[in-house]
Amino acid sequence: MVDLQLTSPAFEDGETIPERYGYNEDNVNPPFEISGAPSNTESFLIVVDDPDAREPAGKIWDHWVVWNIDADTESIPEDWDPGGAGAVAGENDYGETGWGGPNPPDREHTYRFLLYALDDRLNLGRDATKDDVYDAAEGCVVGKAQLEGTYAP
């Protein structure tokens, strides 16, 4: 059985995220490929965050929170519009809805791209925070995958 996997044709796991995806560049999400979803998957949740932001920002910085991604999704294109696909994008820590690209203020940071397979859809509005989404997803996670990439100022 294949485990849930999240990959990107734009960068390999642990490698450098191309500059164009940065907040002060094109500020678009990289493309992703999803495989190995459990058969009872009803939706996906993606969270992109920066644990290295604890020092300069005082918290893990949230760059993208998207839920209710259709269970049959196998790829997410660059500069994706989640709403056009029936998914919901929440607010990032820039105070904006949708993708907020890497923008480390001090040094190279490692970014986590977290994919969760859920056995339900989440009934949350666009104003939901990452914590709200995680609370709503509790008990619904049937698979998890992680991709990491680095980005330097």
C-alpha positions in Angstrom: 0.0 0.0 0.0 1.3 3.4 -0.9 1.4 6.1 1.8 0.0 9.5 1.2 2.6 11.7 -0.5 3.0 15.3 -1.4 5.6 16.3 -3.9 6.3 19.4 -6.1 7.7 19.5 -9.6 9.2 22.9 -8.6 11.6 21.6 -5.9 12.6 18.3 -4.2 12.0 17.6 -0.5 14.6 19.5 1.6 15.8 21.6 -1.4 15.5 25.3 -2.2 12.1 26.7 -3.0 12.5 28.7 -6.2 12.6 32.5 -5.6 9.5 33.3 -7.7 7.3 31.7 -5.0 8.5 34.3 -2.4 6.2 36.9 -0.9 8.3 39.8 -2.5 8.6 38.0 -5.9 5.6 36.5 -7.8 4.0 35.4 -4.6 2.2 32.4 -6.2 2.0 28.9 -4.7 4.2 26.2 -6.2 2.6 23.3 -8.0 2.0 20.1 -6.1 1.3 16.4 -6.8 -0.8 14.3 -4.4 -0.7 10.5 -4.4 -1.5 7.5 -2.2 -4.6 8.9 -0.5 -6.4 6.5 1.7 -9.7 5.1 0.2 -11.8 6.8 2.9 -10.5 10.3 2.1 -13.3 12.8 1.7 -11.1 16.0 1.5 -7.6 17.3 1.9 -6.2 20.0 4.1 -3.0 21.8 3.2 -1.0 24.0 5.7 2.2 25.7 4.8 4.1 27.2 7.7 7.5 28.4 8.9 8.6 27.0 12.2 11.9 28.9 11.9 9.9 32.2 12.3 9.7 31.6 16.1 12.8 33.6 16.7 12.1 36.7 14.6 8.2 36.6 14.7 7.6 35.0 18.0 5.5 32.2 16.5 5.2 29.7 13.7 4.2 31.8 10.7 1.3 30.5 8.7 1.7 31.0 4.9 -1.3 29.0 3.5 -4.2 27.2 5.0 -6.6 25.5 2.5 -9.3 23.0 3.4 -12.1 21.1 1.7 -9.8 20.2 -1.3 -11.6 17.5 -3.3 -10.6 14.0 -2.4 -9.9 13.2 -6.1 -7.4 16.0 -6.4 -4.1 14.6 -7.8 -2.4 17.9 -8.6 -2.5 21.5 -7.6 -1.3 24.0 -10.2 1.0 26.9 -9.7 -1.0 30.1 -8.7 -4.0 27.9 -7.8 -7.4 29.5 -7.0 -8.8 27.2 -4.3 -12.2 28.9 -4.4 -12.6 28.1 -8.1 -12.1 24.5 -7.2 -14.6 24.4 -4.3 -11.9 24.5 -1.6 -11.6 27.2 1.1 -8.5 29.3 1.7 -8.2 30.9 5.1 -6.3 33.9 6.3 -2.5 33.7 6.5 -0.3 35.6 9.0 0.2 38.4 6.6 -3.5 39.2 7.2 -4.4 38.1 3.7 -6.5 35.3 2.3 -4.7 32.7 0.3 -1.0 32.1 -0.4 1.6 34.3 1.3 5.0 33.2 0.1 8.2 32.8 2.0 9.7 36.0 3.3 12.3 35.2 6.0 13.6 38.4 7.6 16.9 37.1 9.0 18.3 33.9 7.4 17.4 30.8 5.5 14.2 29.2 6.8 12.8 25.7 6.3 9.1 25.7 5.3 6.7 22.8 5.9 4.1 21.9 3.4 1.7 19.7 5.3 -1.0 17.6 3.6 -3.7 15.9 5.6 -6.2 13.4 4.2 -9.5 13.8 6.1 -12.5 11.4 6.2 -14.9 14.4 6.3 -15.2 18.0 5.0 -14.8 20.9 7.4 -17.7 23.3 8.0 -15.6 26.5 8.6 -15.8 30.0 7.2 -12.9 31.9 5.5 -12.1 33.6 8.8 -10.9 30.4 10.4 -7.4 30.3 11.7 -5.0 27.4 11.4 -5.8 26.5 15.0 -9.6 26.5 14.2 -8.9 24.2 11.2 -6.8 21.8 13.2 -9.5 21.7 15.9 -12.2 21.0 13.3 -10.0 18.3 11.7 -9.3 16.5 15.0 -10.5 12.9 14.7 -10.8 13.2 10.9 -7.2 12.7 9.8 -6.7 9.4 8.0 -3.3 10.3 6.4 -0.6 12.9 6.5 2.3 13.8 4.3 5.0 16.5 4.6 7.3 18.2 2.1 10.0 20.7 3.1 11.7 23.4 1.3 14.2 26.2 2.2 14.1 29.8 1.3 16.7 32.5 2.1 16.3 36.4 2.0 
